[in-house]
């Protein structure tokens, strides 16, 4: 008996998608570094909570500064079809969607942490180009460094959008 072949979902930088929330509705995301070849990458994620999968018009309304979460993520949600792709004619320009600086708090000394920088030319999750140990107060407002699985992204977005 032949095994059914899974359809390969191809996506690249500039691809918009919907993220289902644990308590109903959707958030909106865009991959700004990475592709199906890198098995994920850097995403910017947006509210508000949408009752239905957002349409192309919503992709035109979002700016990088509107993101409620920026993070490295794995693509299992996309390849399993849990995160529906949203076609958009909006042009993608890498320079408009920068790789931000991240923070990593020291678990043993929470008053300290690392400022983590990645290359703007990175294609998918990779190694930082620089890490600086510093006072945690200097890291306030920066996104957390680390790789989120698709379930973790869904959980974080659900929590962030549960107050709406």
C-alpha positions in Angstrom: 0.0 0.0 0.0 1.5 3.4 -1.0 1.9 6.1 1.6 0.0 9.3 0.7 2.4 12.1 -0.2 2.0 15.2 1.8 1.5 18.3 -0.3 4.5 20.6 0.0 3.5 24.1 1.0 5.9 26.6 -0.4 6.3 30.1 1.1 8.9 32.8 1.2 9.7 36.1 2.7 6.7 38.4 2.5 4.2 35.6 2.9 1.2 36.5 5.1 -0.6 33.9 7.2 -3.3 33.5 9.9 -2.5 32.1 13.3 -5.4 30.4 15.1 -5.9 31.5 18.7 -6.5 28.9 21.4 -9.8 30.5 22.5 -11.1 31.3 19.0 -10.3 33.7 16.3 -7.0 34.5 14.5 -4.0 36.7 14.6 -2.1 37.9 11.5 1.5 37.1 10.7 4.2 37.7 8.0 7.5 35.9 7.5 10.2 38.5 7.1 13.3 36.2 7.1 13.2 32.6 5.9 11.2 30.3 3.7 10.0 26.7 3.4 13.7 25.8 2.7 14.8 27.1 6.1 11.7 25.5 7.8 10.6 28.8 9.4 12.2 32.1 10.2 11.5 35.5 11.7 7.9 36.6 11.9 6.0 39.8 12.8 2.6 39.1 14.4 -0.4 41.4 14.7 -3.7 41.9 16.3 -6.5 42.6 16.8 -8.2 39.3 17.2 -10.0 38.5 14.0 -13.1 36.3 14.1 -12.4 35.0 10.6 -9.2 34.5 8.7 -8.0 38.0 7.8 -8.1 39.0 4.1 -5.7 40.7 1.9 -6.9 44.1 2.8 -5.6 43.6 6.3 -2.1 42.9 5.0 -2.0 46.4 3.5 -3.0 48.0 6.9 -0.1 46.6 8.9 3.2 48.3 9.5 6.2 46.8 11.3 5.6 49.1 14.3 2.1 47.6 14.8 3.6 44.2 15.7 2.5 42.8 19.0 5.1 40.0 18.8 8.3 39.5 16.8 10.0 36.2 17.0 11.9 33.3 15.4 9.5 30.4 14.7 9.3 26.9 13.2 6.9 26.4 10.3 5.0 23.3 11.4 1.8 25.3 11.7 2.2 26.4 8.0 3.2 23.0 6.6 0.4 21.2 8.5 -2.1 23.7 7.2 -3.0 25.0 10.7 -1.8 28.5 9.7 -3.6 29.3 6.5 -1.6 31.3 4.0 -3.1 34.7 2.9 -2.4 35.7 -0.7 -1.4 39.4 -0.9 -0.3 41.7 -3.7 1.5 43.9 -1.3 5.2 44.2 -2.3 7.7 42.9 0.2 10.8 45.0 0.8 13.2 43.5 3.3 14.6 46.9 4.4 11.1 47.8 5.6 10.9 44.8 7.9 14.2 44.8 9.9 15.6 42.1 12.1 15.3 43.7 15.5 17.7 43.5 18.4 16.6 40.8 21.0 17.0 40.2 24.7 17.9 37.2 26.6 17.6 37.5 30.4 20.1 35.7 32.6 18.1 33.0 34.5 20.6 33.1 37.4 20.9 36.9 37.6 17.6 38.4 36.3 18.9 41.9 36.7 21.4 41.1 33.9 20.9 39.8 30.3 22.3 39.8 26.8 21.6 42.1 24.0 21.4 39.8 21.0 22.0 41.0 17.4 21.5 39.1 14.1 22.6 40.0 10.6 20.0 41.9 8.5 21.0 39.5 5.8 20.1 36.3 7.7 17.7 33.9 5.9 15.9 32.0 8.6 16.9 31.3 12.2 20.7 31.3 12.6 23.4 32.4 15.0 23.7 35.9 16.4 26.5 38.1 15.1 26.9 39.8 18.5 25.9 39.3 22.1 26.5 41.9 24.8 26.1 41.2 28.5 24.4 44.2 30.2 21.9 45.5 32.7 18.4 44.0 32.1 16.9 47.6 32.3 18.8 48.4 29.1 16.9 45.5 27.4 13.3 46.6 28.2 11.0 46.7 25.3 13.0 44.3 23.1 11.6 41.1 21.9 12.7 37.8 23.6 15.4 35.8 21.8 14.7 32.2 21.2 12.9 29.9 18.8 9.1 29.4 19.2 7.3 26.3 18.1 4.0 26.9 16.4 2.1 26.0 19.5 4.1 28.5 21.6 3.3 31.2 19.1 -0.4 30.4 19.3 -0.2 30.4 23.1 1.6 33.8 23.3 -0.7 35.5 20.8 -3.8 34.1 22.6 -2.5 35.6 25.8 -1.6 38.9 24.2 -5.0 39.2 22.5 -7.1 37.9 25.4 -7.4 41.4 26.9 -9.1 42.8 23.8 
